[in-house]
Amino acid sequence: MATRCDLCGKKPAHGYNVSHSQRHTKRRWLPNVQHATLLIGGQPVRLAVCTRCLRTYHRTAPAAR
């Protein structure tokens, strides 16, 4: 599964887990990327998109697809 959104370019973020004793260990936050077939320019295109972009697409896309 891809870790980058094809629409917005969202990619993994990095930082630290911080325990109660303030020890820092490196970690990554992965975007929730799903493969979806979207109509772009009237043509179906299979893309790896984050769920935020997918939600926005379904909210703004015309009802008759």
WOSULBEL-V255844 format. One record per residue. N is the residue number from 1. SS is DSSP state (h for helix, s for strand, l for the rest). PSI is psi in radians with two decimals (NA if undefined). Layout:
BEGIN
((N SS PSI) (N SS PSI))
END
This chain:
BEGIN
((1 l 2.40) (2 l 2.64) (3 l 0.25) (4 l 2.37) (5 l 2.27) (6 l -0.34) (7 l -0.91) (8 l -0.22) (9 l 0.21) (10 l 2.38) (11 l 3.04) (12 l 2.45) (13 s 2.75) (14 s 2.76) (15 s -2.60) (16 s 2.51) (17 s 2.35) (18 s 2.02) (19 l 3.06) (20 l -0.56) (21 l 0.18) (22 l 0.40) (23 l 2.37) (24 s 2.13) (25 s 2.39) (26 s 2.54) (27 s 2.95) (28 s 2.55) (29 s 2.03) (30 l 2.41) (31 l 2.64) (32 l 1.55) (33 s 2.26) (34 s 2.62) (35 s 2.25) (36 s 2.63) (37 s 2.01) (38 s 2.63) (39 s 2.02) (40 s 2.01) (41 l 0.48) (42 l -0.05) (43 s 2.37) (44 s 2.27) (45 s 2.28) (46 s 2.10) (47 s 2.77) (48 s 1.93) (49 s 2.59) (50 s 2.76) (51 h -0.47) (52 h -0.77) (53 h -0.66) (54 h -0.72) (55 h -0.77) (56 h -0.71) (57 h -0.83) (58 h -0.48) (59 h -0.61) (60 h -0.25) (61 l 2.59) (62 l 2.61) (63 l -0.61) (64 l 1.72) (65 l NA))
END
